[in-house]
Amino acid sequence: MESQRIEAVIAHIQELTPLYYQNCPEKGTEQLQALIQELSGLEALIPREQQSRYIGILKNLMEAIEQRDFVMLADILTFDMLEFLQEDEG
């Protein structure tokens, strides 16, 4: 995958998740919309054999957003998406 794009998304996640852990979801809403677009744009760069895992993580993110469970959202970003992106990057 394109390492600069991945690094930018990783940095964005690391900037966004503390807002949710600190119970400030309103501050993260605009950033979250941009992050979702960035994550959607990465899908084409994901190797085919890893796409189902990636899509599963995105689905979990959307469910957390729909349920307005922002701590779960931050957990998914931190422990699932970051891990996935860092594995693929390294």
PDB file of N, CA, C and O in Angstrom:
ATOM      1  N   MET A   1       0.849  -1.193   0.000  1.00  0.00           N
ATOM      2  CA  MET A   1       0.000   0.000   0.000  1.00  0.00           C
ATOM      3  C   MET A   1       0.884   1.243   0.000  1.00  0.00           C
ATOM      4  O   MET A   1       2.070   1.185   0.327  1.00  0.00           O
ATOM      5  N   GLU A   2       0.301   2.325  -0.361  1.00  0.00           N
ATOM      6  CA  GLU A   2       0.990   3.599  -0.446  1.00  0.00           C
ATOM      7  C   GLU A   2       1.292   4.107   0.966  1.00  0.00           C
ATOM      8  O   GLU A   2       0.388   4.525   1.688  1.00  0.00           O
ATOM      9  N   SER A   3       2.562   4.066   1.350  1.00  0.00           N
ATOM     10  CA  SER A   3       2.910   4.323   2.752  1.00  0.00           C
ATOM     11  C   SER A   3       2.598   5.747   3.214  1.00  0.00           C
ATOM     12  O   SER A   3       2.252   5.939   4.379  1.00  0.00           O
ATOM     13  N   GLN A   4       2.708   6.738   2.350  1.00  0.00           N
ATOM     14  CA  GLN A   4       2.407   8.114   2.778  1.00  0.00           C
ATOM     15  C   GLN A   4       0.936   8.283   3.121  1.00  0.00           C
ATOM     16  O   GLN A   4       0.596   8.945   4.102  1.00  0.00           O
ATOM     17  N   ARG A   5       0.070   7.692   2.324  1.00  0.00           N
ATOM     18  CA  ARG A   5      -1.373   7.770   2.604  1.00  0.00           C
ATOM     19  C   ARG A   5      -1.707   7.040   3.891  1.00  0.00           C
ATOM     20  O   ARG A   5      -2.513   7.509   4.695  1.00  0.00           O
ATOM     21  N   ILE A   6      -1.084   5.895   4.076  1.00  0.00           N
ATOM     22  CA  ILE A   6      -1.336   5.120   5.297  1.00  0.00           C
ATOM     23  C   ILE A   6      -0.838   5.883   6.516  1.00  0.00           C
ATOM     24  O   ILE A   6      -1.529   5.944   7.533  1.00  0.00           O
ATOM     25  N   GLU A   7       0.343   6.460   6.426  1.00  0.00           N
ATOM     26  CA  GLU A   7       0.889   7.239   7.545  1.00  0.00           C
ATOM     27  C   GLU A   7      -0.017   8.413   7.888  1.00  0.00           C
ATOM     28  O   GLU A   7      -0.194   8.737   9.062  1.00  0.00           O
ATOM     29  N   ALA A   8      -0.590   9.049   6.876  1.00  0.00           N
ATOM     30  CA  ALA A   8      -1.497  10.179   7.113  1.00  0.00           C
ATOM     31  C   ALA A   8      -2.767   9.706   7.823  1.00  0.00           C
ATOM     32  O   ALA A   8      -3.258  10.377   8.731  1.00  0.00           O
ATOM     33  N   VAL A   9      -3.291   8.565   7.418  1.00  0.00           N
ATOM     34  CA  VAL A   9      -4.492   8.028   8.054  1.00  0.00           C
ATOM     35  C   VAL A   9      -4.181   7.620   9.491  1.00  0.00           C
ATOM     36  O   VAL A   9      -4.980   7.876  10.391  1.00  0.00           O
ATOM     37  N   ILE A  10      -3.035   6.991   9.714  1.00  0.00           N
ATOM     38  CA  ILE A  10      -2.624   6.605  11.070  1.00  0.00           C
ATOM     39  C   ILE A  10      -2.531   7.838  11.960  1.00  0.00           C
ATOM     40  O   ILE A  10      -3.020   7.826  13.090  1.00  0.00           O
ATOM     41  N   ALA A  11      -1.914   8.890  11.462  1.00  0.00           N
ATOM     42  CA  ALA A  11      -1.794  10.132  12.238  1.00  0.00           C
ATOM     43  C   ALA A  11      -3.174  10.716  12.534  1.00  0.00           C
ATOM     44  O   ALA A  11      -3.420  11.215  13.632  1.00  0.00           O
ATOM     45  N   HIS A  12      -4.058  10.651  11.564  1.00  0.00           N
ATOM     46  CA  HIS A  12      -5.417  11.169  11.736  1.00  0.00           C
ATOM     47  C   HIS A  12      -6.153  10.385  12.831  1.00  0.00           C
ATOM     48  O   HIS A  12      -6.827  10.976  13.675  1.00  0.00           O
ATOM     49  N   ILE A  13      -6.020   9.065  12.814  1.00  0.00           N
ATOM     50  CA  ILE A  13      -6.650   8.228  13.832  1.00  0.00           C
ATOM     51  C   ILE A  13      -6.088   8.570  15.207  1.00  0.00           C
ATOM     52  O   ILE A  13      -6.837   8.701  16.175  1.00  0.00           O
ATOM     53  N   GLN A  14      -4.770   8.714  15.291  1.00  0.00           N
ATOM     54  CA  GLN A  14      -4.130   9.019  16.576  1.00  0.00           C
ATOM     55  C   GLN A  14      -4.518  10.395  17.100  1.00  0.00           C
ATOM     56  O   GLN A  14      -4.502  10.625  18.309  1.00  0.00           O
ATOM     57  N   GLU A  15      -4.859  11.296  16.216  1.00  0.00           N
ATOM     58  CA  GLU A  15      -5.311  12.634  16.604  1.00  0.00           C
ATOM     59  C   GLU A  15      -6.783  12.623  17.033  1.00  0.00           C
ATOM     60  O   GLU A  15      -7.183  13.360  17.934  1.00  0.00           O
ATOM     61  N   LEU A  16      -7.570  11.787  16.382  1.00  0.00           N
ATOM     62  CA  LEU A  16      -9.011  11.765  16.607  1.00  0.00           C
ATOM     63  C   LEU A  16      -9.434  10.974  17.845  1.00  0.00           C
ATOM     64  O   LEU A  16     -10.298  11.425  18.597  1.00  0.00           O
ATOM     65  N   THR A  17      -8.847   9.822  18.062  1.00  0.00           N
ATOM     66  CA  THR A  17      -9.334   8.935  19.123  1.00  0.00           C
ATOM     67  C   THR A  17      -9.298   9.541  20.522  1.00  0.00           C
ATOM     68  O   THR A  17     -10.206   9.257  21.303  1.00  0.00           O
ATOM     69  N   PRO A  18      -8.316  10.354  20.890  1.00  0.00           N
ATOM     70  CA  PRO A  18      -8.367  10.937  22.242  1.00  0.00           C
ATOM     71  C   PRO A  18      -9.617  11.782  22.487  1.00  0.00           C
ATOM     72  O   PRO A  18     -10.088  11.869  23.621  1.00  0.00           O
ATOM     73  N   LEU A  19     -10.155  12.400  21.445  1.00  0.00           N
ATOM     74  CA  LEU A  19     -11.375  13.201  21.609  1.00  0.00           C
ATOM     75  C   LEU A  19     -12.535  12.329  22.071  1.00  0.00           C
ATOM     76  O   LEU A  19     -13.356  12.758  22.881  1.00  0.00           O
ATOM     77  N   TYR A  20     -12.599  11.117  21.561  1.00  0.00           N
ATOM     78  CA  TYR A  20     -13.678  10.215  21.951  1.00  0.00           C
ATOM     79  C   TYR A  20     -13.435   9.616  23.334  1.00  0.00           C
ATOM     80  O   TYR A  20     -14.375   9.438  24.108  1.00  0.00           O
ATOM     81  N   TYR A  21     -12.193   9.311  23.641  1.00  0.00           N
ATOM     82  CA  TYR A  21     -11.885   8.792  24.976  1.00  0.00           C
ATOM     83  C   TYR A  21     -12.108   9.860  26.048  1.00  0.00           C
ATOM     84  O   TYR A  21     -12.400   9.530  27.198  1.00  0.00           O
ATOM     85  N   GLN A  22     -11.972  11.130  25.680  1.00  0.00           N
ATOM     86  CA  GLN A  22     -12.174  12.229  26.623  1.00  0.00           C
ATOM     87  C   GLN A  22     -13.627  12.710  26.630  1.00  0.00           C
ATOM     88  O   GLN A  22     -13.956  13.735  27.226  1.00  0.00           O
ATOM     89  N   ASN A  23     -14.491  11.939  25.947  1.00  0.00           N
ATOM     90  CA  ASN A  23     -15.920  12.243  25.894  1.00  0.00           C
ATOM     91  C   ASN A  23     -16.211  13.609  25.267  1.00  0.00           C
ATOM     92  O   ASN A  23     -17.029  14.376  25.775  1.00  0.00           O
ATOM     93  N   CYS A  24     -15.536  13.895  24.170  1.00  0.00           N
ATOM     94  CA  CYS A  24     -15.754  15.126  23.410  1.00  0.00           C
ATOM     95  C   CYS A  24     -16.109  14.789  21.954  1.00  0.00           C
ATOM     96  O   CYS A  24     -15.424  15.236  21.033  1.00  0.00           O
ATOM     97  N   PRO A  25     -17.173  14.006  21.742  1.00  0.00           N
ATOM     98  CA  PRO A  25     -17.468  13.556  20.375  1.00  0.00           C
ATOM     99  C   PRO A  25     -17.802  14.690  19.416  1.00  0.00           C
ATOM    100  O   PRO A  25     -17.542  14.589  18.217  1.00  0.00           O
ATOM    101  N   GLU A  26     -18.380  15.776  19.945  1.00  0.00           N
ATOM    102  CA  GLU A  26     -18.731  16.883  19.050  1.00  0.00           C
ATOM    103  C   GLU A  26     -17.487  17.487  18.405  1.00  0.00           C
ATOM    104  O   GLU A  26     -17.557  17.969  17.274  1.00  0.00           O
ATOM    105  N   LYS A  27     -16.361  17.472  19.094  1.00  0.00           N
ATOM    106  CA  LYS A  27     -15.120  18.012  18.524  1.00  0.00           C
ATOM    107  C   LYS A  27     -14.562  17.095  17.444  1.00  0.00           C
ATOM    108  O   LYS A  27     -13.827  17.538  16.562  1.00  0.00           O
ATOM    109  N   GLY A  28     -14.914  15.817  17.517  1.00  0.00           N
ATOM    110  CA  GLY A  28     -14.369  14.864  16.560  1.00  0.00           C
ATOM    111  C   GLY A  28     -15.230  14.616  15.340  1.00  0.00           C
ATOM    112  O   GLY A  28     -14.802  13.927  14.414  1.00  0.00           O
ATOM    113  N   THR A  29     -16.439  15.166  15.318  1.00  0.00           N
ATOM    114  CA  THR A  29     -17.378  14.848  14.245  1.00  0.00           C
ATOM    115  C   THR A  29     -16.855  15.229  12.864  1.00  0.00           C
ATOM    116  O   THR A  29     -16.912  14.423  11.935  1.00  0.00           O
ATOM    117  N   GLU A  30     -16.352  16.440  12.725  1.00  0.00           N
ATOM    118  CA  GLU A  30     -15.833  16.861  11.413  1.00  0.00           C
ATOM    119  C   GLU A  30     -14.636  16.015  11.007  1.00  0.00           C
ATOM    120  O   GLU A  30     -14.518  15.595   9.856  1.00  0.00           O
ATOM    121  N   GLN A  31     -13.756  15.774  11.958  1.00  0.00           N
ATOM    122  CA  GLN A  31     -12.581  14.958  11.662  1.00  0.00           C
ATOM    123  C   GLN A  31     -12.976  13.529  11.309  1.00  0.00           C
ATOM    124  O   GLN A  31     -12.346  12.898  10.460  1.00  0.00           O
ATOM    125  N   LEU A  32     -14.009  13.026  11.956  1.00  0.00           N
ATOM    126  CA  LEU A  32     -14.458  11.664  11.691  1.00  0.00           C
ATOM    127  C   LEU A  32     -14.953  11.525  10.257  1.00  0.00           C
ATOM    128  O   LEU A  32     -14.659  10.530   9.595  1.00  0.00           O
ATOM    129  N   GLN A  33     -15.697  12.509   9.774  1.00  0.00           N
ATOM    130  CA  GLN A  33     -16.185  12.467   8.399  1.00  0.00           C
ATOM    131  C   GLN A  33     -15.017  12.407   7.415  1.00  0.00           C
ATOM    132  O   GLN A  33     -15.047  11.638   6.455  1.00  0.00           O
ATOM    133  N   ALA A  34     -14.003  13.210   7.657  1.00  0.00           N
ATOM    134  CA  ALA A  34     -12.829  13.203   6.784  1.00  0.00           C
ATOM    135  C   ALA A  34     -12.095  11.861   6.878  1.00  0.00           C
ATOM    136  O   ALA A  34     -11.629  11.329   5.871  1.00  0.00           O
ATOM    137  N   LEU A  35     -11.999  11.325   8.090  1.00  0.00           N
ATOM    138  CA  LEU A  35     -11.313  10.040   8.277  1.00  0.00           C
ATOM    139  C   LEU A  35     -12.038   8.921   7.540  1.00  0.00           C
ATOM    140  O   LEU A  35     -11.400   8.082   6.904  1.00  0.00           O
ATOM    141  N   ILE A  36     -13.358   8.901   7.622  1.00  0.00           N
ATOM    142  CA  ILE A  36     -14.133   7.866   6.926  1.00  0.00           C
ATOM    143  C   ILE A  36     -13.874   7.942   5.419  1.00  0.00           C
ATOM    144  O   ILE A  36     -13.741   6.911   4.760  1.00  0.00           O
ATOM    145  N   GLN A  37     -13.803   9.142   4.882  1.00  0.00           N
ATOM    146  CA  GLN A  37     -13.495   9.296   3.456  1.00  0.00           C
ATOM    147  C   GLN A  37     -12.099   8.775   3.143  1.00  0.00           C
ATOM    148  O   GLN A  37     -11.895   8.100   2.134  1.00  0.00           O
ATOM    149  N   GLU A  38     -11.139   9.088   4.009  1.00  0.00           N
ATOM    150  CA  GLU A  38      -9.773   8.601   3.807  1.00  0.00           C
ATOM    151  C   GLU A  38      -9.725   7.079   3.853  1.00  0.00           C
ATOM    152  O   GLU A  38      -9.071   6.447   3.024  1.00  0.00           O
ATOM    153  N   LEU A  39     -10.421   6.496   4.823  1.00  0.00           N
ATOM    154  CA  LEU A  39     -10.441   5.040   4.949  1.00  0.00           C
ATOM    155  C   LEU A  39     -11.111   4.394   3.744  1.00  0.00           C
ATOM    156  O   LEU A  39     -10.661   3.350   3.271  1.00  0.00           O
ATOM    157  N   SER A  40     -12.172   4.998   3.247  1.00  0.00           N
ATOM    158  CA  SER A  40     -12.842   4.473   2.058  1.00  0.00           C
ATOM    159  C   SER A  40     -11.914   4.527   0.847  1.00  0.00           C
ATOM    160  O   SER A  40     -11.927   3.629   0.006  1.00  0.00           O
ATOM    161  N   GLY A  41     -11.119   5.574   0.768  1.00  0.00           N
ATOM    162  CA  GLY A  41     -10.172   5.709  -0.338  1.00  0.00           C
ATOM    163  C   GLY A  41      -9.033   4.702  -0.290  1.00  0.00           C
ATOM    164  O   GLY A  41      -8.409   4.423  -1.314  1.00  0.00           O
ATOM    165  N   LEU A  42      -8.759   4.162   0.871  1.00  0.00           N
ATOM    166  CA  LEU A  42      -7.676   3.177   1.000  1.00  0.00           C
ATOM    167  C   LEU A  42      -8.085   1.794   0.509  1.00  0.00           C
ATOM    168  O   LEU A  42      -7.228   0.963   0.212  1.00  0.00           O
ATOM    169  N   GLU A  43      -9.369   1.547   0.423  1.00  0.00           N
ATOM    170  CA  GLU A  43      -9.845   0.203   0.099  1.00  0.00           C
ATOM    171  C   GLU A  43      -9.216  -0.351  -1.182  1.00  0.00           C
ATOM    172  O   GLU A  43      -8.894  -1.537  -1.256  1.00  0.00           O
ATOM    173  N   ALA A  44      -9.046   0.493  -2.172  1.00  0.00           N
ATOM    174  CA  ALA A  44      -8.465   0.042  -3.441  1.00  0.00           C
ATOM    175  C   ALA A  44      -7.003  -0.370  -3.296  1.00  0.00           C
ATOM    176  O   ALA A  44      -6.484  -1.115  -4.127  1.00  0.00           O
ATOM    177  N   LEU A  45      -6.342   0.107  -2.254  1.00  0.00           N
ATOM    178  CA  LEU A  45      -4.934  -0.210  -2.047  1.00  0.00           C
ATOM    179  C   LEU A  45      -4.717  -1.475  -1.211  1.00  0.00           C
ATOM    180  O   LEU A  45      -3.598  -1.977  -1.113  1.00  0.00           O
ATOM    181  N   ILE A  46      -5.790  -1.980  -0.616  1.00  0.00           N
ATOM    182  CA  ILE A  46      -5.702  -3.145   0.259  1.00  0.00           C
ATOM    183  C   ILE A  46      -5.569  -4.402  -0.601  1.00  0.00           C
ATOM    184  O   ILE A  46      -6.348  -4.595  -1.535  1.00  0.00           O
ATOM    185  N   PRO A  47      -4.601  -5.248  -0.300  1.00  0.00           N
ATOM    186  CA  PRO A  47      -4.493  -6.514  -1.057  1.00  0.00           C
ATOM    187  C   PRO A  47      -5.789  -7.320  -0.948  1.00  0.00           C
ATOM    188  O   PRO A  47      -6.448  -7.330   0.092  1.00  0.00           O
ATOM    189  N   ARG A  48      -6.130  -7.979  -2.019  1.00  0.00           N
ATOM    190  CA  ARG A  48      -7.394  -8.719  -2.106  1.00  0.00           C
ATOM    191  C   ARG A  48      -7.599  -9.679  -0.941  1.00  0.00           C
ATOM    192  O   ARG A  48      -8.709  -9.789  -0.422  1.00  0.00           O
ATOM    193  N   GLU A  49      -6.555 -10.366  -0.526  1.00  0.00           N
ATOM    194  CA  GLU A  49      -6.682 -11.354   0.546  1.00  0.00           C
ATOM    195  C   GLU A  49      -6.954 -10.721   1.916  1.00  0.00           C
ATOM    196  O   GLU A  49      -7.317 -11.426   2.857  1.00  0.00           O
ATOM    197  N   GLN A  50      -6.783  -9.402   2.036  1.00  0.00           N
ATOM    198  CA  GLN A  50      -7.021  -8.713   3.304  1.00  0.00           C
ATOM    199  C   GLN A  50      -8.277  -7.832   3.274  1.00  0.00           C
ATOM    200  O   GLN A  50      -8.637  -7.228   4.284  1.00  0.00           O
ATOM    201  N   GLN A  51      -8.931  -7.761   2.129  1.00  0.00           N
ATOM    202  CA  GLN A  51     -10.074  -6.859   1.988  1.00  0.00           C
ATOM    203  C   GLN A  51     -11.248  -7.224   2.880  1.00  0.00           C
ATOM    204  O   GLN A  51     -11.916  -6.330   3.400  1.00  0.00           O
ATOM    205  N   SER A  52     -11.522  -8.510   3.074  1.00  0.00           N
ATOM    206  CA  SER A  52     -12.677  -8.869   3.904  1.00  0.00           C
ATOM    207  C   SER A  52     -12.451  -8.441   5.353  1.00  0.00           C
ATOM    208  O   SER A  52     -13.389  -8.009   6.023  1.00  0.00           O
ATOM    209  N   ARG A  53     -11.235  -8.556   5.835  1.00  0.00           N
ATOM    210  CA  ARG A  53     -10.928  -8.088   7.200  1.00  0.00           C
ATOM    211  C   ARG A  53     -11.103  -6.572   7.293  1.00  0.00           C
ATOM    212  O   ARG A  53     -11.693  -6.064   8.247  1.00  0.00           O
ATOM    213  N   TYR A  54     -10.587  -5.862   6.300  1.00  0.00           N
ATOM    214  CA  TYR A  54     -10.690  -4.400   6.273  1.00  0.00           C
ATOM    215  C   TYR A  54     -12.156  -3.956   6.239  1.00  0.00           C
ATOM    216  O   TYR A  54     -12.556  -3.055   6.977  1.00  0.00           O
ATOM    217  N   ILE A  55     -12.938  -4.585   5.391  1.00  0.00           N
ATOM    218  CA  ILE A  55     -14.360  -4.242   5.277  1.00  0.00           C
ATOM    219  C   ILE A  55     -15.083  -4.554   6.584  1.00  0.00           C
ATOM    220  O   ILE A  55     -15.981  -3.814   6.986  1.00  0.00           O
ATOM    221  N   GLY A  56     -14.700  -5.638   7.247  1.00  0.00           N
ATOM    222  CA  GLY A  56     -15.289  -5.972   8.537  1.00  0.00           C
ATOM    223  C   GLY A  56     -15.026  -4.893   9.577  1.00  0.00           C
ATOM    224  O   GLY A  56     -15.908  -4.551  10.364  1.00  0.00           O
ATOM    225  N   ILE A  57     -13.809  -4.360   9.574  1.00  0.00           N
ATOM    226  CA  ILE A  57     -13.466  -3.280  10.510  1.00  0.00           C
ATOM    227  C   ILE A  57     -14.290  -2.034  10.190  1.00  0.00           C
ATOM    228  O   ILE A  57     -14.801  -1.379  11.099  1.00  0.00           O
ATOM    229  N   LEU A  58     -14.420  -1.703   8.903  1.00  0.00           N
ATOM    230  CA  LEU A  58     -15.236  -0.548   8.505  1.00  0.00           C
ATOM    231  C   LEU A  58     -16.692  -0.731   8.929  1.00  0.00           C
ATOM    232  O   LEU A  58     -17.332   0.217   9.385  1.00  0.00           O
ATOM    233  N   LYS A  59     -17.213  -1.952   8.779  1.00  0.00           N
ATOM    234  CA  LYS A  59     -18.591  -2.231   9.200  1.00  0.00           C
ATOM    235  C   LYS A  59     -18.754  -1.998  10.697  1.00  0.00           C
ATOM    236  O   LYS A  59     -19.734  -1.397  11.136  1.00  0.00           O
ATOM    237  N   ASN A  60     -17.791  -2.475  11.473  1.00  0.00           N
ATOM    238  CA  ASN A  60     -17.846  -2.272  12.924  1.00  0.00           C
ATOM    239  C   ASN A  60     -17.797  -0.788  13.275  1.00  0.00           C
ATOM    240  O   ASN A  60     -18.474  -0.339  14.201  1.00  0.00           O
ATOM    241  N   LEU A  61     -16.996  -0.033  12.534  1.00  0.00           N
ATOM    242  CA  LEU A  61     -16.937   1.420  12.751  1.00  0.00           C
ATOM    243  C   LEU A  61     -18.300   2.053  12.517  1.00  0.00           C
ATOM    244  O   LEU A  61     -18.764   2.866  13.317  1.00  0.00           O
ATOM    245  N   MET A  62     -18.932   1.676  11.422  1.00  0.00           N
ATOM    246  CA  MET A  62     -20.236   2.251  11.092  1.00  0.00           C
ATOM    247  C   MET A  62     -21.285   1.890  12.146  1.00  0.00           C
ATOM    248  O   MET A  62     -22.122   2.721  12.499  1.00  0.00           O
ATOM    249  N   GLU A  63     -21.241   0.670  12.639  1.00  0.00           N
ATOM    250  CA  GLU A  63     -22.182   0.267  13.687  1.00  0.00           C
ATOM    251  C   GLU A  63     -21.981   1.092  14.957  1.00  0.00           C
ATOM    252  O   GLU A  63     -22.952   1.507  15.590  1.00  0.00           O
ATOM    253  N   ALA A  64     -20.722   1.331  15.327  1.00  0.00           N
ATOM    254  CA  ALA A  64     -20.439   2.147  16.513  1.00  0.00           C
ATOM    255  C   ALA A  64     -20.938   3.580  16.312  1.00  0.00           C
ATOM    256  O   ALA A  64     -21.462   4.196  17.240  1.00  0.00           O
ATOM    257  N   ILE A  65     -20.772   4.105  15.097  1.00  0.00           N
ATOM    258  CA  ILE A  65     -21.253   5.457  14.798  1.00  0.00           C
ATOM    259  C   ILE A  65     -22.781   5.499  14.896  1.00  0.00           C
ATOM    260  O   ILE A  65     -23.344   6.404  15.512  1.00  0.00           O
ATOM    261  N   GLU A  66     -23.440   4.522  14.291  1.00  0.00           N
ATOM    262  CA  GLU A  66     -24.903   4.473  14.325  1.00  0.00           C
ATOM    263  C   GLU A  66     -25.426   4.388  15.756  1.00  0.00           C
ATOM    264  O   GLU A  66     -26.452   4.986  16.082  1.00  0.00           O
ATOM    265  N   GLN A  67     -24.726   3.650  16.603  1.00  0.00           N
ATOM    266  CA  GLN A  67     -25.143   3.484  17.997  1.00  0.00           C
ATOM    267  C   GLN A  67     -24.677   4.642  18.880  1.00  0.00           C
ATOM    268  O   GLN A  67     -25.006   4.714  20.064  1.00  0.00           O
ATOM    269  N   ARG A  68     -23.910   5.537  18.279  1.00  0.00           N
ATOM    270  CA  ARG A  68     -23.349   6.683  19.005  1.00  0.00           C
ATOM    271  C   ARG A  68     -22.518   6.226  20.206  1.00  0.00           C
ATOM    272  O   ARG A  68     -22.506   6.865  21.259  1.00  0.00           O
ATOM    273  N   ASP A  69     -21.827   5.102  20.013  1.00  0.00           N
ATOM    274  CA  ASP A  69     -20.955   4.543  21.042  1.00  0.00           C
ATOM    275  C   ASP A  69     -19.528   4.983  20.700  1.00  0.00           C
ATOM    276  O   ASP A  69     -18.789   4.278  20.014  1.00  0.00           O
ATOM    277  N   PHE A  70     -19.170   6.153  21.190  1.00  0.00           N
ATOM    278  CA  PHE A  70     -17.915   6.766  20.778  1.00  0.00           C
ATOM    279  C   PHE A  70     -16.686   6.134  21.416  1.00  0.00           C
ATOM    280  O   PHE A  70     -15.594   6.194  20.852  1.00  0.00           O
ATOM    281  N   VAL A  71     -16.854   5.530  22.586  1.00  0.00           N
ATOM    282  CA  VAL A  71     -15.725   4.806  23.177  1.00  0.00           C
ATOM    283  C   VAL A  71     -15.445   3.556  22.352  1.00  0.00           C
ATOM    284  O   VAL A  71     -14.288   3.227  22.087  1.00  0.00           O
ATOM    285  N   MET A  72     -16.501   2.863  21.948  1.00  0.00           N
ATOM    286  CA  MET A  72     -16.326   1.693  21.081  1.00  0.00           C
ATOM    287  C   MET A  72     -15.701   2.112  19.753  1.00  0.00           C
ATOM    288  O   MET A  72     -14.834   1.416  19.225  1.00  0.00           O
ATOM    289  N   LEU A  73     -16.134   3.228  19.223  1.00  0.00           N
ATOM    290  CA  LEU A  73     -15.564   3.756  17.986  1.00  0.00           C
ATOM    291  C   LEU A  73     -14.059   3.975  18.146  1.00  0.00           C
ATOM    292  O   LEU A  73     -13.272   3.571  17.290  1.00  0.00           O
ATOM    293  N   ALA A  74     -13.672   4.608  19.232  1.00  0.00           N
ATOM    294  CA  ALA A  74     -12.247   4.851  19.483  1.00  0.00           C
ATOM    295  C   ALA A  74     -11.492   3.539  19.659  1.00  0.00           C
ATOM    296  O   ALA A  74     -10.361   3.405  19.193  1.00  0.00           O
ATOM    297  N   ASP A  75     -12.113   2.573  20.329  1.00  0.00           N
ATOM    298  CA  ASP A  75     -11.474   1.263  20.500  1.00  0.00           C
ATOM    299  C   ASP A  75     -11.255   0.572  19.154  1.00  0.00           C
ATOM    300  O   ASP A  75     -10.186   0.014  18.907  1.00  0.00           O
ATOM    301  N   ILE A  76     -12.258   0.608  18.296  1.00  0.00           N
ATOM    302  CA  ILE A  76     -12.138  -0.024  16.977  1.00  0.00           C
ATOM    303  C   ILE A  76     -11.044   0.660  16.169  1.00  0.00           C
ATOM    304  O   ILE A  76     -10.238  -0.008  15.521  1.00  0.00           O
ATOM    305  N   LEU A  77     -11.016   1.988  16.205  1.00  0.00           N
ATOM    306  CA  LEU A  77      -9.969   2.711  15.480  1.00  0.00           C
ATOM    307  C   LEU A  77      -8.587   2.367  16.024  1.00  0.00           C
ATOM    308  O   LEU A  77      -7.647   2.145  15.261  1.00  0.00           O
ATOM    309  N   THR A  78      -8.472   2.324  17.348  1.00  0.00           N
ATOM    310  CA  THR A  78      -7.175   2.101  17.982  1.00  0.00           C
ATOM    311  C   THR A  78      -6.700   0.657  17.868  1.00  0.00           C
ATOM    312  O   THR A  78      -5.566   0.395  17.467  1.00  0.00           O
ATOM    313  N   PHE A  79      -7.576  -0.268  18.225  1.00  0.00           N
ATOM    314  CA  PHE A  79      -7.136  -1.658  18.357  1.00  0.00           C
ATOM    315  C   PHE A  79      -7.362  -2.509  17.110  1.00  0.00           C
ATOM    316  O   PHE A  79      -6.735  -3.557  16.960  1.00  0.00           O
ATOM    317  N   ASP A  80      -8.235  -2.081  16.228  1.00  0.00           N
ATOM    318  CA  ASP A  80      -8.474  -2.845  15.004  1.00  0.00           C
ATOM    319  C   ASP A  80      -7.867  -2.153  13.782  1.00  0.00           C
ATOM    320  O   ASP A  80      -7.022  -2.722  13.090  1.00  0.00           O
ATOM    321  N   MET A  81      -8.309  -0.918  13.526  1.00  0.00           N
ATOM    322  CA  MET A  81      -7.863  -0.247  12.306  1.00  0.00           C
ATOM    323  C   MET A  81      -6.379   0.113  12.353  1.00  0.00           C
ATOM    324  O   MET A  81      -5.651  -0.141  11.394  1.00  0.00           O
ATOM    325  N   LEU A  82      -5.927   0.701  13.461  1.00  0.00           N
ATOM    326  CA  LEU A  82      -4.501   1.046  13.547  1.00  0.00           C
ATOM    327  C   LEU A  82      -3.638  -0.199  13.421  1.00  0.00           C
ATOM    328  O   LEU A  82      -2.637  -0.203  12.704  1.00  0.00           O
ATOM    329  N   GLU A  83      -4.031  -1.251  14.118  1.00  0.00           N
ATOM    330  CA  GLU A  83      -3.270  -2.499  14.049  1.00  0.00           C
ATOM    331  C   GLU A  83      -3.219  -3.014  12.614  1.00  0.00           C
ATOM    332  O   GLU A  83      -2.162  -3.415  12.126  1.00  0.00           O
ATOM    333  N   PHE A  84      -4.363  -2.999  11.946  1.00  0.00           N
ATOM    334  CA  PHE A  84      -4.430  -3.471  10.563  1.00  0.00           C
ATOM    335  C   PHE A  84      -3.514  -2.633   9.665  1.00  0.00           C
ATOM    336  O   PHE A  84      -2.726  -3.186   8.897  1.00  0.00           O
ATOM    337  N   LEU A  85      -3.613  -1.322   9.757  1.00  0.00           N
ATOM    338  CA  LEU A  85      -2.813  -0.450   8.898  1.00  0.00           C
ATOM    339  C   LEU A  85      -1.322  -0.566   9.209  1.00  0.00           C
ATOM    340  O   LEU A  85      -0.497  -0.534   8.295  1.00  0.00           O
ATOM    341  N   GLN A  86      -0.974  -0.700  10.467  1.00  0.00           N
ATOM    342  CA  GLN A  86       0.433  -0.811  10.835  1.00  0.00           C
ATOM    343  C   GLN A  86       1.019  -2.162  10.416  1.00  0.00           C
ATOM    344  O   GLN A  86       2.191  -2.238  10.048  1.00  0.00           O
ATOM    345  N   GLU A  87       0.219  -3.219  10.467  1.00  0.00           N
ATOM    346  CA  GLU A  87       0.658  -4.535   9.985  1.00  0.00           C
ATOM    347  C   GLU A  87       0.989  -4.452   8.515  1.00  0.00           C
ATOM    348  O   GLU A  87       2.037  -4.917   8.068  1.00  0.00           O
ATOM    349  N   ASP A  88       0.075  -3.848   7.767  1.00  0.00           N
ATOM    350  CA  ASP A  88       0.225  -3.791   6.322  1.00  0.00           C
ATOM    351  C   ASP A  88       1.372  -2.862   5.922  1.00  0.00           C
ATOM    352  O   ASP A  88       2.034  -3.078   4.907  1.00  0.00           O
ATOM    353  N   GLU A  89       1.596  -1.840   6.723  1.00  0.00           N
ATOM    354  CA  GLU A  89       2.653  -0.886   6.432  1.00  0.00           C
ATOM    355  C   GLU A  89       4.027  -1.508   6.675  1.00  0.00           C
ATOM    356  O   GLU A  89       4.963  -1.313   5.900  1.00  0.00           O
ATOM    357  N   GLY A  90       4.122  -2.258   7.764  1.00  0.00           N
ATOM    358  CA  GLY A  90       5.395  -2.843   8.159  1.00  0.00           C
ATOM    359  C   GLY A  90       5.657  -4.075   7.423  1.00  0.00           C
ATOM    360  O   GLY A  90       6.692  -4.709   7.628  1.00  0.00           O
TER     361      GLY A  90
END
